[in-house]
Amino acid sequence: MRTEGLTVSRRRTPGASHAPRRRAGFGAALRSEFTKLRTVRSTYWTLVALIVVTVIIGFFTCALTGPGQTGPGYDPTWLSLEGFVIGQLIIAVLGVLTITSEYSTGMIQTSLIVQPRRGTIFAAKAAAFSLVSLVAGLVAALTSFWLGQSLLDKRGIGTSIGHPHVLRALIGAALFLTVSGLLAMGLGAICRYTAGAISAAIGVLFLTMILEAFLPASVQTVVDKWIPLNAGSQIWSTVSVPSDHQFSPWTGFAVFTVYAALVFAAGLMLFLGRDA
């Protein structure tokens, strides 16, 4: 075709129509999720708050413990890691924000256009969050343990990382935080609103323990070990007291993980089936 003396070719570049279209895979989705976490200011503030709060609580718990308080069931490792009771609530906030922040800004629609496979997006979010929370949990656990035991050692009631079950407790505390955050992420996918999901996470992870106190004593004995916090926190204990009627460390952690898996699976199913 000729127009004003210029020739316009109808032929396309050889092979252009047959150029393979590459679908964004899990690796690309994972890099994208790491970028989102790294570029959001709330991620840094939440992780800093997590480490600071857990370390401070563990430090003061150990500072207020004297030789007269040692007896059956005394667990110096537990004392230095007691801040993880509050730390689970802080990591839950980050777990919720991992998914609800995209709904609040409308970014979820862009993410689904770039990567229409919703399962891949959800898996990438979970993987990126898990790695970040696990590293932060290990930093918090090791720092809390080191500072706490430095105080207890001066009174002759401390322990070391080489003692039985201590290393498992430190790694377990970080795993506990990670699973807590994944449970919260599942709640975020279910609710899609930050405030509602955080409230639900607080209810599951913390308020259930408070509500248990209003049950009759005979019922508490049966229910106590099934409370999410009580079951999961056994992983960072190193001393077993049979009269407490609690699960063993790995059994309790398995129960807690099942709770998180059920909530996470429910969130995934809704994420796959609902409109953005």
Secondary structure, DSSP 8 states (H G I E B T S, - for coil): -EETTEE------TTGGG-------HHHHHHHHHHHHHH-HHHHHHHHHHHHHHHHHHHHHHHT--GGG--TT--HHHHHTTTHHHHHHHHHHHHHHHHHHHHHHTHHHHHHHH---HHHHHHHHHHHHHHHHHHHHHHHHHHHHHHHHHHHHHTT----TTSTTHHHHHHHHHHHHHHHHHHHHHHHHHH-SHHHHHHHHHIIIIIHHHHHTTS-HHHHHHHGGGSHHHHHHGGG-----GGG----HHHHHHHHHHHHHHHHHHHHHHHHHS--
